[in-house]
Amino acid sequence: MQPILQAKNLRFCYDFGVPALDGVSLDVHAGERIAVLGPNGAGKSTFFLCLNGVLVPESGQLLLHGKPVDKKARKMLCEQVGIVFQNADDQIIASTVAAEVSFGPMNLRLPRNEVARRVDHALDYMDLQAFRARPPHDLSGGEKKRVSIADILAMESEIILLDEPAASLDPAGEERLEHVLARLSDEGCTLLISTHDMDFAFRWATRVVVFADGKILADGTPQAVFGDAAVLRQAHLRRPLLMEVWDALRTRSLVPLDATCPTTVEGLEQLLGEK
């Protein structure tokens, strides 16, 4: 199956000259849930901005549905690859929540009734109808995050990039976010999430990509990547807590030696119940 989006040998440098991306290649397929990991400064945010078209790589190529993204196709890239910034205030510009969520669809020059439909759908999706007339800058951090996600939902992008989406959320907000992500995934949306939460990445992702020094250090299943001690050491990542518990159970022969560590607590409980 052809990838939706392909990055081929992307390179990007900021003014200080050190490559933020140094030959990064990645294929993104429909429906994937990709966790993008790595220390601060590894190139994750820069990579997202290149995928979305905010930044233009100095060299390399992006392909959308197999077609090279040139200057003419960059508008299509911005429409089909939405990005939710880590800091919601960097994304929010309008005076009301409804105006904010309508901004993207209006820029697509869609009919007024289609813009209204998309705004209502996005506000319903993120439980924001009661806030539609409120100034977004008066909202809490978690509410602003919901508005920034609604912005992208209204664009109906094929791929959504979320840069540290849980950064300003309390536990209830994190739970709400995971529910939204699960719903989006069930509906066929392709998701890439940059995160420092190893436990979330382990239970949520179908694929884990690790960045270090502007390059991709590892790309594989959560079990494979988190099971590679050398990768974790080089990228300064810790193992998920569930894997630590799993090892403790294995040393006590409480789980089958040939079994694979489940990615969720529910999966572990089921396996222990079977044993």
Residue frames as qw, qx, qy, qz and C-alpha x, y, z in Angstrom:
[[0.000, 0.887, 0.461, 0.000, 0.00, 0.00, 0.00],
 [0.404, 0.527, -0.023, 0.747, 1.34, 3.40, -0.98],
 [0.314, -0.370, -0.476, 0.733, 2.12, 5.74, 1.93],
 [0.073, 0.916, 0.392, -0.035, -0.04, 8.84, 2.36],
 [0.008, 0.976, -0.215, 0.035, 3.02, 10.95, 3.08],
 [0.904, 0.030, -0.045, 0.424, 6.69, 10.31, 2.43],
 [0.140, -0.946, 0.268, 0.118, 9.69, 12.27, 3.68],
 [0.916, 0.248, 0.007, 0.314, 12.87, 11.52, 1.77],
 [0.676, 0.034, -0.099, 0.729, 16.26, 12.60, 3.12],
 [0.074, -0.937, -0.216, -0.265, 15.01, 15.88, 4.62],
 [0.582, -0.089, -0.244, 0.771, 17.61, 18.35, 5.79],
 [0.094, -0.894, -0.237, -0.368, 16.95, 21.63, 7.59],
 [0.537, -0.085, -0.347, 0.764, 19.19, 24.09, 9.44],
 [0.151, -0.936, -0.301, 0.105, 18.31, 27.13, 11.52],
 [0.226, 0.944, -0.167, 0.173, 20.45, 30.27, 11.53],
 [0.465, -0.732, 0.497, 0.000, 23.04, 28.85, 13.92],
 [0.388, 0.595, -0.660, -0.246, 24.03, 26.27, 11.30],
 [0.237, -0.179, 0.941, -0.161, 23.70, 23.00, 13.21],
 [0.380, -0.114, -0.719, -0.570, 21.35, 20.68, 11.28],
 [0.553, -0.106, 0.452, -0.692, 17.99, 20.33, 13.01],
 [0.917, 0.215, 0.282, -0.185, 17.19, 17.61, 10.50],
 [0.064, -0.650, 0.690, 0.313, 20.04, 15.67, 8.95],
 [0.308, 0.215, -0.845, -0.382, 18.80, 13.29, 6.27],
 [0.432, 0.076, 0.725, -0.531, 15.45, 12.20, 7.74],
 [0.402, 0.028, -0.692, -0.599, 13.30, 9.73, 5.78],
 [0.294, 0.126, 0.808, -0.495, 9.94, 8.35, 6.88],
 [0.287, -0.217, -0.702, -0.615, 6.88, 6.79, 5.23],
 [0.332, 0.077, 0.564, -0.752, 3.49, 7.43, 6.86],
 [0.158, -0.197, -0.883, -0.395, 0.65, 5.02, 6.03],
 [0.473, -0.409, -0.242, -0.742, -3.08, 5.49, 6.43],
 [0.787, -0.475, -0.278, -0.280, -4.45, 4.82, 9.90],
 [0.669, 0.092, -0.520, 0.523, -1.12, 4.63, 11.71],
 [0.466, -0.877, -0.049, -0.104, -0.68, 5.82, 15.28],
 [0.716, 0.336, -0.271, 0.548, 2.93, 6.96, 15.45],
 [0.500, -0.845, -0.047, 0.184, 4.63, 8.15, 18.64],
 [0.558, 0.648, -0.201, 0.478, 7.63, 10.38, 17.90],
 [0.706, -0.678, -0.079, 0.186, 10.13, 10.32, 20.75],
 [0.662, 0.339, -0.141, 0.654, 13.47, 11.87, 21.58],
 [0.404, -0.487, -0.323, 0.704, 15.11, 14.47, 23.83],
 [0.145, 0.927, 0.158, -0.308, 14.55, 18.21, 23.45],
 [0.040, 0.787, -0.447, -0.424, 16.41, 19.50, 20.42],
 [0.577, -0.081, 0.784, 0.216, 16.37, 16.14, 18.65],
 [0.051, 0.120, -0.593, -0.795, 14.44, 17.52, 15.65],
 [0.138, 0.427, 0.889, -0.085, 10.89, 16.34, 16.37],
 [0.189, 0.759, 0.352, -0.513, 9.14, 19.72, 16.16],
 [0.073, 0.569, -0.463, -0.675, 11.17, 20.78, 13.13],
 [0.095, 0.034, 0.939, 0.330, 10.19, 17.54, 11.42],
 [0.187, 0.615, 0.731, -0.231, 6.51, 18.19, 12.10],
 [0.143, 0.766, 0.043, -0.625, 6.77, 21.75, 10.73],
 [0.023, 0.370, -0.710, -0.598, 8.35, 20.41, 7.55],
 [0.140, 0.258, 0.948, 0.123, 5.66, 17.75, 7.15],
 [0.150, 0.731, 0.572, -0.340, 2.97, 20.41, 7.48],
 [0.453, 0.628, 0.317, 0.548, 4.63, 22.88, 5.10],
 [0.273, -0.951, -0.079, 0.123, 5.31, 25.59, 7.69],
 [0.312, -0.700, 0.513, 0.387, 9.03, 25.06, 7.09],
 [0.796, 0.569, -0.160, -0.130, 10.58, 24.27, 3.73],
 [0.857, -0.311, 0.259, 0.320, 13.46, 21.74, 3.89],
 [0.023, -0.771, 0.439, 0.460, 16.77, 22.89, 2.47],
 [0.319, 0.342, -0.802, -0.372, 17.07, 19.60, 0.65],
 [0.203, 0.130, 0.951, -0.196, 15.18, 16.34, 0.34],
 [0.324, -0.134, -0.551, -0.757, 11.64, 15.75, -0.82],
 [0.422, 0.149, 0.670, -0.592, 8.10, 15.36, 0.45],
 [0.236, -0.085, -0.776, -0.579, 5.55, 13.26, -1.43],
 [0.479, 0.126, 0.492, -0.716, 1.81, 13.40, -0.77],
 [0.820, 0.331, 0.384, -0.267, -0.04, 10.39, -2.19],
 [0.794, 0.106, 0.432, 0.415, 3.04, 9.64, -4.27],
 [0.410, 0.792, 0.195, 0.408, 3.25, 13.10, -5.85],
 [0.516, 0.010, -0.237, 0.823, 6.14, 15.47, -5.08],
 [0.152, -0.876, -0.391, 0.239, 5.18, 18.51, -3.01],
 [0.436, 0.264, 0.128, 0.851, 6.33, 21.56, -4.97],
 [0.017, 0.074, 0.215, -0.974, 5.34, 25.18, -4.47],
 [0.480, -0.148, -0.393, -0.770, 1.97, 24.64, -6.14],
 [0.681, -0.266, -0.670, -0.126, 1.21, 21.60, -4.00],
 [0.248, 0.101, -0.625, 0.733, 2.23, 23.18, -0.69],
 [0.468, -0.180, 0.104, -0.859, -1.28, 24.52, -0.10],
 [0.834, -0.098, -0.433, -0.328, -2.63, 20.98, -0.44],
 [0.569, 0.085, -0.685, 0.447, 0.00, 19.78, 2.06],
 [0.074, -0.158, 0.445, -0.878, -1.14, 22.36, 4.62],
 [0.673, -0.130, -0.105, -0.721, -4.75, 21.26, 4.12],
 [0.876, -0.014, -0.450, -0.175, -4.12, 17.52, 4.35],
 [0.665, -0.051, -0.541, 0.513, -1.51, 17.56, 7.15],
 [0.317, -0.847, -0.095, -0.416, -2.80, 19.49, 10.18],
 [0.531, 0.148, -0.569, 0.610, -0.61, 20.40, 13.12],
 [0.510, -0.811, -0.234, -0.164, -1.50, 21.11, 16.74],
 [0.319, 0.629, -0.448, 0.549, 1.27, 23.14, 18.39],
 [0.513, -0.169, -0.692, 0.479, 2.59, 22.42, 21.85],
 [0.054, -0.316, -0.369, 0.872, 1.65, 25.93, 23.03],
 [0.240, 0.658, 0.709, 0.082, -1.96, 26.62, 22.10],
 [0.011, -0.862, -0.121, 0.492, -1.36, 30.39, 22.29],
 [0.220, -0.393, 0.584, 0.675, 0.98, 30.04, 19.28],
 [0.138, 0.256, 0.860, 0.420, -1.95, 28.76, 17.24],
 [0.015, 0.740, 0.658, -0.139, -4.97, 30.75, 18.46],
 [0.260, 0.057, 0.167, 0.949, -5.56, 34.12, 16.76],
 [0.189, -0.527, -0.525, -0.641, -9.31, 34.91, 16.69],
 [0.206, -0.349, 0.315, -0.858, -11.52, 36.82, 19.12],
 [0.775, -0.157, 0.286, -0.541, -14.01, 34.02, 19.78],
 [0.527, -0.184, 0.828, 0.053, -13.81, 30.24, 19.82],
 [0.680, 0.540, 0.487, -0.091, -16.23, 29.92, 16.89],
 [0.374, 0.895, -0.191, -0.148, -14.27, 32.45, 14.82],
 [0.257, -0.629, 0.724, 0.119, -11.04, 30.64, 15.67],
 [0.601, 0.038, 0.797, 0.040, -12.33, 27.25, 14.52],
 [0.606, 0.706, 0.349, -0.110, -13.84, 28.75, 11.36],
 [0.027, -0.828, 0.356, 0.433, -10.60, 30.45, 10.32],
 [0.329, -0.276, 0.820, 0.379, -9.09, 27.47, 8.49],
 [0.428, 0.459, 0.771, 0.112, -12.21, 26.40, 6.56],
 [0.243, 0.903, 0.188, -0.301, -12.87, 30.01, 5.55],
 [0.111, -0.699, 0.529, 0.469, -9.35, 30.25, 4.13],
 [0.392, 0.043, 0.866, 0.308, -10.21, 27.24, 1.96],
 [0.312, 0.160, -0.256, -0.901, -12.98, 29.44, 0.46],
 [0.022, -0.265, -0.963, -0.034, -15.61, 26.87, 1.29],
 [0.286, -0.561, -0.452, -0.632, -19.32, 27.75, 1.07],
 [0.252, -0.467, 0.382, -0.756, -20.69, 29.40, 4.20],
 [0.865, -0.253, 0.008, -0.434, -22.95, 26.46, 5.07],
 [0.884, 0.144, -0.389, 0.217, -20.01, 24.04, 4.78],
 [0.228, 0.445, -0.496, 0.710, -17.90, 26.23, 7.08],
 [0.552, -0.400, 0.243, -0.690, -20.76, 26.28, 9.60],
 [0.957, -0.082, -0.208, -0.185, -21.12, 22.49, 9.39],
 [0.713, 0.269, -0.474, 0.440, -17.40, 21.94, 10.01],
 [0.036, -0.467, 0.434, -0.769, -17.31, 24.39, 12.92],
 [0.746, -0.328, 0.110, -0.569, -20.32, 22.78, 14.61],
 [0.948, 0.045, -0.314, 0.022, -18.84, 19.31, 14.11],
 [0.525, 0.355, -0.501, 0.590, -15.46, 20.32, 15.56],
 [0.266, -0.445, 0.364, -0.774, -17.04, 22.10, 18.54],
 [0.888, -0.223, -0.041, -0.400, -19.27, 19.10, 19.24],
 [0.857, 0.205, -0.426, 0.206, -16.32, 16.73, 18.90],
 [0.427, 0.247, -0.500, 0.711, -14.26, 18.66, 21.45],
 [0.367, -0.663, -0.624, 0.193, -17.23, 19.49, 23.71],
 [0.303, -0.157, -0.064, 0.938, -16.82, 23.23, 23.11],
 [0.010, -0.633, -0.580, -0.512, -20.28, 24.39, 22.06],
 [0.378, -0.831, -0.371, 0.167, -20.76, 26.21, 25.37],
 [0.469, -0.543, 0.118, 0.686, -17.55, 28.16, 24.68],
 [0.544, 0.478, 0.472, 0.502, -18.24, 29.23, 21.09],
 [0.078, 0.918, 0.172, 0.350, -18.77, 32.93, 21.94],
 [0.615, -0.741, 0.053, 0.264, -15.96, 33.07, 24.52],
 [0.264, 0.857, -0.443, 0.000, -12.57, 34.73, 23.82],
 [0.935, 0.065, -0.326, 0.126, -10.17, 31.77, 23.55],
 [0.403, 0.451, -0.485, 0.632, -7.38, 33.61, 25.35],
 [0.448, -0.482, 0.325, -0.679, -9.57, 33.74, 28.48],
 [0.938, -0.118, -0.231, -0.229, -9.82, 29.95, 28.62],
 [0.686, -0.573, 0.446, 0.051, -7.74, 27.58, 30.73],
 [0.048, -0.547, 0.760, 0.348, -4.74, 25.77, 29.29],
 [0.362, 0.108, 0.925, 0.043, -6.69, 22.57, 28.79],
 [0.451, 0.704, 0.458, -0.302, -9.60, 24.39, 27.15],
 [0.208, 0.789, -0.358, -0.455, -7.23, 26.21, 24.81],
 [0.205, -0.292, 0.896, 0.264, -5.73, 22.86, 23.84],
 [0.447, 0.422, 0.782, -0.100, -9.20, 21.59, 22.94],
 [0.369, 0.833, 0.091, -0.402, -9.75, 24.69, 20.80],
 [0.036, 0.658, -0.632, -0.408, -6.44, 24.14, 18.98],
 [0.308, 0.011, 0.939, 0.150, -7.44, 20.53, 18.23],
 [0.433, 0.658, 0.553, -0.272, -10.88, 21.72, 17.05],
 [0.174, 0.763, -0.298, -0.546, -9.04, 24.08, 14.65],
 [0.011, -0.361, 0.857, 0.368, -7.49, 21.09, 12.91],
 [0.355, 0.300, 0.878, -0.115, -10.63, 18.94, 13.04],
 [0.401, 0.735, 0.263, -0.479, -12.47, 21.65, 11.12],
 [0.175, 0.636, -0.565, -0.496, -9.90, 21.36, 8.34],
 [0.941, 0.144, 0.214, -0.219, -10.73, 17.62, 7.97],
 [0.169, 0.709, -0.673, -0.128, -7.07, 16.78, 7.39],
 [0.892, 0.115, -0.427, -0.091, -6.00, 13.22, 6.53],
 [0.704, 0.000, -0.473, 0.529, -3.04, 13.40, 8.91],
 [0.329, -0.903, -0.017, -0.276, -2.88, 15.19, 12.25],
 [0.593, 0.241, -0.477, 0.603, 0.44, 16.02, 13.92],
 [0.506, -0.826, -0.149, -0.199, 0.27, 16.78, 17.65],
 [0.466, 0.460, -0.472, 0.590, 3.36, 18.28, 19.29],
 [0.192, -0.015, -0.718, 0.668, 3.33, 17.44, 23.02],
 [0.342, -0.490, -0.460, -0.657, -0.50, 17.61, 23.18],
 [0.643, -0.585, -0.491, 0.053, -0.68, 16.77, 26.90],
 [0.459, 0.269, -0.310, 0.788, 1.80, 19.50, 27.89],
 [0.145, -0.273, 0.264, -0.914, -0.67, 21.75, 29.77],
 [0.675, -0.302, -0.444, -0.506, -3.25, 19.17, 30.77],
 [0.460, -0.390, 0.633, -0.486, -4.26, 17.86, 34.18],
 [0.238, -0.061, 0.969, 0.018, -5.06, 14.12, 34.58],
 [0.498, 0.538, 0.582, -0.350, -8.71, 14.65, 33.58],
 [0.390, 0.770, -0.207, -0.460, -7.57, 16.55, 30.50],
 [0.015, -0.442, 0.861, 0.251, -5.14, 13.79, 29.58],
 [0.392, 0.202, 0.888, -0.135, -7.90, 11.22, 29.85],
 [0.494, 0.708, 0.275, -0.424, -10.17, 13.35, 27.64],
 [0.216, 0.706, -0.524, -0.424, -7.34, 13.72, 25.11],
 [0.173, -0.202, 0.953, 0.143, -6.76, 9.96, 24.91],
 [0.480, 0.459, 0.696, -0.272, -10.48, 9.45, 24.35],
 [0.424, 0.788, -0.048, -0.443, -10.40, 11.94, 21.46],
 [0.061, 0.577, -0.749, -0.320, -7.31, 10.29, 19.98],
 [0.353, 0.052, 0.934, -0.026, -8.92, 6.85, 20.19],
 [0.507, 0.637, 0.467, -0.345, -12.05, 8.16, 18.46],
 [0.308, 0.779, -0.336, -0.431, -10.02, 9.84, 15.70],
 [0.093, -0.383, 0.894, 0.211, -8.04, 6.65, 15.15],
 [0.445, 0.277, 0.835, -0.167, -11.21, 4.54, 15.03],
 [0.482, 0.759, 0.253, -0.357, -12.55, 6.90, 12.37],
 [0.821, 0.404, 0.222, 0.336, -9.46, 6.32, 10.22],
 [0.081, 0.976, -0.185, 0.082, -7.41, 9.44, 10.95],
 [0.813, 0.199, -0.277, 0.472, -3.63, 9.07, 10.74],
 [0.397, -0.911, 0.022, -0.106, -1.93, 10.45, 13.86],
 [0.673, 0.260, -0.371, 0.585, 1.65, 11.38, 14.73],
 [0.465, -0.866, -0.093, -0.158, 2.27, 12.52, 18.29],
 [0.433, 0.472, -0.503, 0.580, 5.47, 13.92, 19.73],
 [0.682, -0.665, -0.094, -0.288, 5.64, 13.08, 23.43],
 [0.140, 0.540, -0.724, 0.406, 7.94, 12.62, 26.41],
 [0.707, -0.234, 0.428, -0.511, 5.45, 10.28, 28.07],
 [0.155, 0.321, -0.914, -0.193, 6.87, 6.80, 27.53],
 [0.301, 0.188, 0.875, -0.329, 3.93, 5.04, 29.19],
 [0.533, 0.593, 0.205, -0.568, 1.46, 6.78, 26.88],
 [0.364, 0.579, -0.590, -0.429, 3.58, 6.02, 23.81],
 [0.053, -0.185, 0.981, -0.004, 3.81, 2.34, 24.76],
 [0.348, 0.345, 0.808, -0.327, 0.07, 1.82, 25.26],
 [0.432, 0.688, 0.201, -0.547, -1.17, 4.09, 22.45],
 [0.260, 0.659, -0.498, -0.500, 1.15, 3.79, 19.47],
 [0.958, 0.224, 0.173, -0.041, 1.26, 1.12, 16.80],
 [0.750, 0.410, -0.059, 0.516, 4.68, 2.44, 15.77],
 [0.434, -0.841, 0.010, 0.323, 7.43, 4.32, 17.57],
 [0.626, 0.611, -0.040, 0.483, 9.98, 6.59, 15.87],
 [0.592, -0.684, -0.072, 0.419, 12.95, 7.85, 17.89],
 [0.408, 0.844, -0.071, 0.340, 14.85, 11.01, 16.98],
 [0.649, -0.621, 0.056, 0.435, 18.34, 11.95, 18.16],
 [0.329, -0.499, 0.348, 0.722, 20.62, 14.71, 16.85],
 [0.394, 0.544, -0.215, -0.709, 18.40, 15.45, 13.87],
 [0.356, 0.233, -0.836, -0.346, 18.27, 11.84, 12.68],
 [0.868, -0.209, -0.077, -0.444, 15.95, 8.88, 13.11],
 [0.138, -0.517, 0.819, -0.205, 17.60, 6.51, 15.53],
 [0.172, 0.079, 0.978, -0.085, 14.92, 3.80, 15.62],
 [0.557, 0.111, -0.184, -0.802, 11.61, 2.97, 13.95],
 [0.328, -0.006, -0.940, -0.093, 9.52, -0.04, 14.92],
 [0.568, -0.559, -0.551, -0.248, 6.86, -1.50, 17.18],
 [0.389, -0.790, 0.225, -0.416, 6.65, -0.22, 20.77],
 [0.921, -0.354, 0.157, 0.042, 7.91, -3.58, 22.08],
 [0.831, 0.298, 0.014, 0.469, 10.89, -3.59, 19.72],
 [0.228, 0.743, -0.142, 0.613, 11.96, 0.02, 20.29],
 [0.484, -0.724, 0.258, -0.418, 11.52, 0.04, 24.06],
 [0.963, -0.230, 0.119, 0.072, 13.24, -3.33, 24.23],
 [0.717, 0.468, -0.117, 0.504, 16.42, -1.91, 22.67],
 [0.566, -0.700, -0.160, 0.406, 18.58, -0.74, 25.58],
 [0.510, -0.071, 0.230, 0.826, 21.15, 0.91, 23.28],
 [0.050, 0.584, 0.443, 0.678, 18.50, 3.07, 21.61],
 [0.434, -0.825, -0.354, -0.072, 17.01, 4.13, 24.93],
 [0.629, -0.501, -0.025, 0.594, 20.43, 5.00, 26.29],
 [0.402, 0.120, 0.315, 0.851, 21.46, 7.05, 23.24],
 [0.107, -0.587, -0.415, -0.687, 18.14, 8.95, 23.14],
 [0.000, -0.129, 0.560, -0.818, 17.98, 9.40, 26.93],
 [0.652, -0.252, -0.292, -0.653, 14.62, 7.64, 27.16],
 [0.345, -0.248, 0.803, -0.418, 13.31, 5.44, 29.95],
 [0.175, -0.148, -0.941, -0.248, 11.49, 2.17, 29.59],
 [0.537, -0.423, -0.245, -0.688, 7.71, 2.20, 30.15],
 [0.421, -0.384, 0.621, -0.538, 6.69, 1.23, 33.67],
 [0.918, 0.071, 0.111, -0.375, 4.68, -1.72, 32.34],
 [0.764, 0.441, -0.458, 0.112, 7.83, -3.24, 30.83],
 [0.033, 0.498, -0.693, 0.520, 9.61, -2.93, 34.17],
 [0.702, -0.165, 0.432, -0.542, 6.69, -4.68, 35.89],
 [0.913, 0.296, -0.178, -0.218, 6.72, -7.35, 33.17],
 [0.508, 0.502, -0.644, 0.275, 10.41, -8.10, 33.76],
 [0.277, -0.378, 0.665, -0.582, 9.82, -8.36, 37.50],
 [0.852, 0.027, 0.235, -0.467, 7.01, -10.86, 36.87],
 [0.825, 0.419, -0.376, -0.054, 9.14, -12.88, 34.46],
 [0.225, 0.514, -0.731, 0.388, 12.01, -13.21, 36.92],
 [0.434, -0.169, 0.684, -0.562, 9.51, -14.70, 39.36],
 [0.032, -0.064, -0.948, -0.310, 8.05, -17.03, 36.68],
 [0.292, 0.435, 0.589, -0.615, 4.65, -15.36, 37.07],
 [0.602, 0.634, -0.023, -0.485, 4.20, -14.91, 33.30],
 [0.927, 0.239, 0.232, 0.172, 5.19, -17.20, 30.39],
 [0.479, -0.515, 0.343, 0.622, 8.83, -16.72, 29.40],
 [0.357, 0.153, 0.645, 0.658, 7.97, -16.78, 25.70],
 [0.108, 0.827, 0.552, -0.008, 5.13, -14.23, 25.97],
 [0.312, 0.417, 0.090, 0.849, 5.41, -10.62, 24.76],
 [0.103, -0.310, -0.482, 0.813, 4.86, -7.77, 27.17],
 [0.126, 0.746, 0.631, 0.171, 1.33, -6.40, 26.68],
 [0.248, 0.352, 0.043, 0.902, 1.03, -2.67, 26.04],
 [0.410, -0.540, -0.069, -0.732, -1.86, -2.04, 28.44],
 [0.274, -0.261, 0.737, -0.560, -2.68, -2.83, 32.05],
 [0.811, 0.128, 0.178, -0.542, -5.87, -4.52, 30.82],
 [0.769, 0.412, -0.477, -0.108, -3.79, -6.80, 28.60],
 [0.181, 0.396, -0.801, 0.411, -1.55, -7.71, 31.51],
 [0.536, -0.113, 0.545, -0.635, -4.54, -8.44, 33.75],
 [0.872, 0.248, -0.095, -0.412, -6.02, -10.70, 31.08],
 [0.619, 0.429, -0.650, 0.100, -2.78, -12.62, 30.66],
 [0.056, -0.316, 0.776, -0.543, -2.36, -13.06, 34.42],
 [0.712, 0.004, 0.321, -0.625, -5.97, -14.26, 34.64],
 [0.852, 0.321, -0.338, -0.239, -5.30, -16.87, 31.98],
 [0.387, 0.427, -0.759, 0.304, -2.19, -18.07, 33.82]]
